[in-house]
Amino acid sequence: MERSSSNNLPLVDSHLDLAENATLFGRDLTSSVAEIRAVEKRAAGQATVSLPELERGGIAVVFATVTAGFLAEDVGEGSEPGSAVYRTPEEAETQALAQIELYERWEEQGRARIIRSVGDLDRHLRLWRHDRRPGLVLLMEGADPIVHVPDLPEWWRRGLRMIGLTFGDTRYGAGVAGGGPTFKRGGLTPDGFELLGQMADLGFVWDISHLAEEGIWQGLDLGFPRVCASHANARALTPTDRHLGDEVMRAVAERGGVIGLVLYNGFLDPGWRRGEPTSVTFDEHLRRHASHIANLCGWNHVGIGSDLDGGFGLEESPLEIDTVADLYRVGSVVPADVREAVLSANWLDFLRISLPQTS
């Protein structure tokens, strides 16, 4: 797929850790990727994402994460950088609020727009045609920053619209983090059931990514109305509990949800190992995952949730990726008649049925 054919198509990426990379790891995302690489001088984990690259690549809408960082008991007290570690719910809340403040600052500076409603989305897409500024839908990844369930309306007021209950374990449920071949047991806690109920009432979207499968089924059985997987691949092809089984994917699709394909090599090819000369490509590896999900659910439930720079970098990404501006290349591995849907329309349609009509 040539870039010229996607220039005016508003691409959607349903998972990028923008603020986390800035507030917890000190990366200046207002710089170009080339400038970031020159400053950091990394041999591994080289940057692929920045605001200028989102503009250059025509990525019009991003589900931008709000996170707590990493729980000290999971990563150890000496984990570096210390700025990325939290120990209490209150510290998690502080980290997450700092990320929302960064997104608000980018909006004030004219670098991005926060999308809180369908009205905001439509207005943003009209403006994007002229200025290419990315629109941000705020997604909390791991709900530890929500100190008390009754705090949820305040998070809504600050612009949060999507919540995933876990990364690793939180007090809301059992999380699988990066996954493993031994499937984790455990599901929602009593607080998790209460949080999901309040999320449903307020209008939040529930992102099932990183939640143990028992917890996913518990939430689905509650009849939660707005469900997606912002970034997950097919467990049938990458057999760890980080990814989704066929029945879960069908259930998400039956509820009108979309599944965002992750572009991390280890999630596309289970045989890939860091430092080994194994090439992961869209044509071979991403195509298999996309086709598997589409065969189960239909192409209208497949999107991109790249997670680029979400704990991995250039060397851990498929050969077709130099920066996030190369996302349009995903279109080359899906049938021509569904390219616009996978790159753009599926997630936009999901947002239009999931977000409130007005802010």
C-alpha positions in Angstrom: 0.0 0.0 0.0 1.5 3.3 -1.0 1.6 6.2 1.4 0.0 8.5 -1.1 -3.2 6.5 -1.0 -3.6 6.9 2.7 -2.6 10.6 3.0 -6.2 11.8 3.6 -7.3 8.8 5.5 -7.5 9.5 9.3 -5.6 6.6 10.7 -6.4 5.4 14.3 -4.0 3.7 16.7 -5.8 2.4 19.7 -2.9 2.2 22.1 0.1 4.4 22.6 1.9 5.2 25.9 2.5 8.9 25.0 2.4 10.6 28.5 4.0 7.6 30.2 7.1 7.9 28.0 7.3 11.6 28.8 6.4 11.9 32.5 8.0 8.6 33.7 10.9 8.1 31.3 11.7 11.7 30.4 11.3 11.5 26.6 10.4 14.7 24.8 7.6 13.7 22.4 7.4 17.2 20.9 10.7 16.4 19.2 11.1 14.4 16.0 12.0 10.7 16.4 15.4 11.4 14.8 16.1 14.1 17.5 15.0 11.7 20.3 17.3 9.0 19.0 20.2 11.4 18.7 19.7 12.6 22.3 19.2 9.1 23.8 21.9 7.3 21.8 20.4 4.0 22.6 21.5 0.7 21.0 18.2 -0.9 22.0 14.7 0.4 22.6 15.1 3.2 20.1 12.2 5.6 19.8 9.6 5.2 17.1 6.8 7.6 18.4 6.6 11.4 18.7 3.9 14.0 18.0 5.6 15.1 14.8 5.6 11.5 13.6 1.9 11.1 14.3 1.3 14.2 12.2 3.5 13.0 9.4 1.9 9.6 9.4 -1.6 10.8 9.3 -2.5 9.2 12.6 -5.6 11.3 13.4 -6.8 9.6 16.5 -4.8 7.9 19.3 -6.0 6.1 22.4 -3.5 7.7 24.7 -2.8 5.9 27.9 -2.9 7.2 31.5 -0.9 4.9 33.8 0.4 4.6 37.3 3.8 3.3 36.3 4.9 0.1 37.9 4.0 -1.3 41.3 7.1 -1.5 43.5 6.4 -5.0 44.8 6.2 -6.2 41.1 9.5 -4.6 39.9 11.5 -4.2 43.1 12.3 -1.1 45.2 15.5 -0.5 43.3 13.9 -0.4 39.9 15.1 2.4 37.6 13.9 5.0 36.9 12.4 5.6 40.4 10.0 8.0 38.8 8.2 5.1 37.2 7.5 3.2 40.4 4.5 3.6 42.8 3.8 2.0 46.2 0.4 3.2 47.2 -2.9 4.0 45.4 -2.3 7.7 46.2 1.1 7.6 44.4 -0.6 5.9 41.5 -3.2 8.6 41.4 -0.5 11.3 41.4 1.3 9.7 38.5 -1.8 9.4 36.4 -3.0 12.9 37.1 0.4 14.2 35.9 -0.1 12.4 32.6 -3.6 13.9 32.2 -2.1 17.3 32.9 0.5 16.8 30.2 -2.2 15.9 27.7 -4.1 19.1 28.7 -1.0 21.1 28.3 -0.5 19.7 24.8 -4.0 20.7 24.0 -3.5 24.3 25.3 -0.3 24.5 23.2 -2.2 23.4 20.1 -0.2 20.2 19.7 -3.1 17.8 20.2 -6.9 17.7 21.0 -8.5 15.7 23.7 -11.6 13.9 22.4 -14.3 13.6 25.1 -17.5 13.1 22.9 -18.8 12.3 19.5 -19.1 16.0 18.9 -15.5 16.5 19.8 -14.5 13.6 17.4 -16.4 15.1 14.5 -15.0 18.6 15.1 -11.5 17.2 15.5 -11.6 15.3 12.2 -12.8 18.4 10.3 -9.8 20.3 11.8 -7.4 17.5 11.3 -7.8 17.7 7.5 -6.0 21.0 7.7 -3.6 20.9 10.7 -2.9 17.1 11.1 -2.9 17.5 14.9 -3.6 14.1 16.6 -6.8 13.7 18.7 -6.4 11.9 22.0 -9.0 9.6 23.6 -7.7 9.0 27.2 -7.4 5.4 28.2 -6.4 4.3 31.7 -4.2 1.2 31.6 -4.4 -0.4 35.0 -7.0 1.1 37.4 -4.8 1.5 40.6 -4.9 5.3 40.2 -8.7 5.2 41.0 -8.2 5.3 44.8 -11.9 4.9 45.6 -14.7 3.7 43.2 -16.8 6.9 44.1 -13.9 8.9 42.6 -14.9 7.7 39.1 -17.0 10.8 38.2 -14.0 13.1 38.7 -11.9 11.0 36.3 -14.7 11.3 33.8 -14.7 15.1 34.3 -10.9 15.2 33.6 -11.5 13.6 30.2 -10.9 9.9 30.9 -13.2 7.8 28.7 -11.7 4.2 28.7 -10.4 2.0 31.5 -8.5 -1.3 31.5 -8.7 -2.7 35.1 -5.3 -4.3 35.1 -1.8 -4.4 33.8 -0.4 -6.6 36.5 -2.5 -7.4 39.5 -4.5 -4.4 40.8 -7.0 -4.3 43.6 -9.7 -4.5 40.9 -8.6 -7.8 39.3 -5.9 -10.3 38.2 -3.7 -9.0 35.5 -1.4 -10.9 33.1 1.1 -8.1 32.4 3.2 -9.3 29.4 1.8 -12.8 29.7 3.2 -16.3 30.1 2.6 -19.8 28.8 1.0 -20.9 32.1 -2.4 -19.2 32.2 -3.0 -17.1 35.2 -5.9 -17.9 37.5 -8.1 -15.3 39.1 -10.6 -12.7 38.0 -12.3 -9.6 39.3 -12.2 -8.6 43.0 -15.3 -7.3 44.7 -13.9 -3.8 44.0 -13.6 -4.8 40.4 -17.2 -5.7 40.1 -18.2 -2.5 41.7 -15.9 -0.4 39.5 -17.2 -2.1 36.3 -20.8 -1.4 37.4 -20.0 2.3 37.9 -18.1 2.4 34.7 -21.1 1.1 32.8 -23.4 3.6 34.5 -21.2 6.6 33.7 -20.5 5.7 30.1 -16.9 4.5 30.2 -15.5 2.0 27.6 -14.0 -1.2 29.1 -10.7 -2.3 27.6 -10.1 -6.0 28.4 -6.4 -6.0 27.5 -4.1 -7.4 30.2 -7.0 -8.9 32.3 -6.9 -12.6 33.1 -9.5 -14.5 31.1 -11.6 -15.4 34.1 -12.0 -11.7 34.8 -12.9 -11.0 31.2 -15.7 -13.5 31.3 -17.0 -12.2 34.6 -17.3 -8.7 33.1 -18.8 -9.9 29.9 -21.4 -11.9 31.9 -22.4 -8.7 33.6 -23.5 -7.4 30.2 -21.1 -4.5 30.1 -22.2 -2.4 27.0 -19.0 -0.9 25.6 -16.1 -3.4 25.3 -12.9 -3.6 23.3 -9.4 -4.9 23.4 -7.2 -1.9 22.6 -4.1 -4.0 22.0 -4.1 -7.8 21.9 -3.3 -10.5 19.3 -4.6 -14.0 18.7 -3.8 -16.6 21.4 -4.1 -19.4 18.8 -1.0 -18.0 17.1 0.9 -16.7 20.2 -0.1 -19.0 23.0 0.2 -17.0 26.1 -2.4 -15.6 28.5 -1.6 -12.0 27.3 -3.5 -12.7 24.1 -7.2 -13.5 23.5 -8.7 -16.9 22.9 -11.1 -17.4 20.0 -14.2 -17.5 22.2 -13.3 -14.2 23.9 -12.7 -12.5 20.6 -16.1 -13.7 19.3 -17.8 -12.4 22.4 -16.1 -9.0 22.0 -17.2 -8.8 18.4 -20.8 -9.8 19.3 -20.9 -6.8 21.5 -19.7 -4.5 18.7 -16.2 -4.3 19.9 -12.9 -4.0 18.0 -9.5 -5.7 18.6 -6.4 -3.7 18.1 -3.4 -5.6 16.6 -0.2 -5.2 18.6 3.0 -4.6 16.6 5.6 -6.1 19.1 7.7 -8.8 17.5 7.3 -11.2 20.5 3.5 -10.9 20.3 3.5 -11.6 16.5 5.9 -14.5 16.4 6.3 -16.7 19.6 9.6 -17.9 18.2 11.2 -14.4 18.1 13.9 -13.6 20.7 15.7 -10.3 21.4 19.2 -10.3 20.0 18.6 -13.1 17.6 18.7 -12.6 13.8 15.0 -13.5 13.3 13.0 -11.1 11.0 9.4 -10.4 11.9 7.4 -8.9 9.1 3.9 -7.6 8.4 3.6 -9.8 5.3 4.2 -13.1 7.2 3.4 -12.5 10.9 0.9 -9.7 11.2 -1.1 -11.0 8.2 -1.7 -14.3 10.1 -3.0 -12.6 13.2 -5.2 -10.2 11.3 -6.7 -12.9 9.1 -7.2 -15.2 12.1 -9.2 -12.5 14.0 -11.1 -11.6 10.8 -12.0 -15.2 10.1 -13.6 -15.5 13.6 -15.1 -12.0 13.9 -15.2 -10.3 10.5 -12.9 -7.5 9.3 -15.1 -4.8 10.8 -13.8 -5.9 14.3 -10.1 -5.6 13.4 -8.0 -2.4 14.0 -4.5 -1.3 15.0 -3.4 -1.0 18.6 0.3 -0.8 17.9 1.6 -0.2 21.4 4.8 1.1 19.8 7.3 2.3 22.4 5.2 0.6 25.0 8.2 -1.2 26.6 9.8 -2.0 23.3 11.4 0.0 20.5 12.6 0.0 16.9 14.6 -3.3 17.2 11.6 -5.1 18.6 9.2 -4.0 15.9 8.5 -5.5 12.5 10.8 -4.7 9.6 8.2 -2.4 8.0 8.3 0.0 11.0 10.9 2.7 11.3 8.5 5.1 13.1 4.8 5.3 13.9 4.4 7.2 10.6 4.6 3.7 8.9 1.3 2.5 10.3 -0.3 2.9 6.9 1.7 -0.2 5.9 -0.6 -2.4 7.9 -3.0 -1.9 5.0 -0.8 -4.0 2.8 -1.7 -7.2 4.6 -5.5 -6.9 4.6 -7.9 -7.2 1.6 -8.1 -4.0 -0.4 -11.8 -3.6 0.2 -11.4 -3.5 4.0 -8.2 -1.4 4.3 -10.0 1.8 5.2 -12.0 -0.1 7.8 -9.0 -1.6 9.5 -6.8 1.5 9.3 -9.6 3.9 10.3 -13.3 3.4 10.2 -13.7 0.4 12.5 -12.3 2.3 15.5 -14.1 5.6 14.5 -17.4 3.7 14.3 -16.7 2.2 17.7 -16.1 5.6 19.2 -19.2 7.0 17.7 -21.4 4.3 19.4 -19.4 4.4 22.6 -18.6 8.1 23.5 -21.3 10.4 24.8 -22.8 12.7 22.1 -21.6 15.8 23.8 -18.9 16.6 26.4 
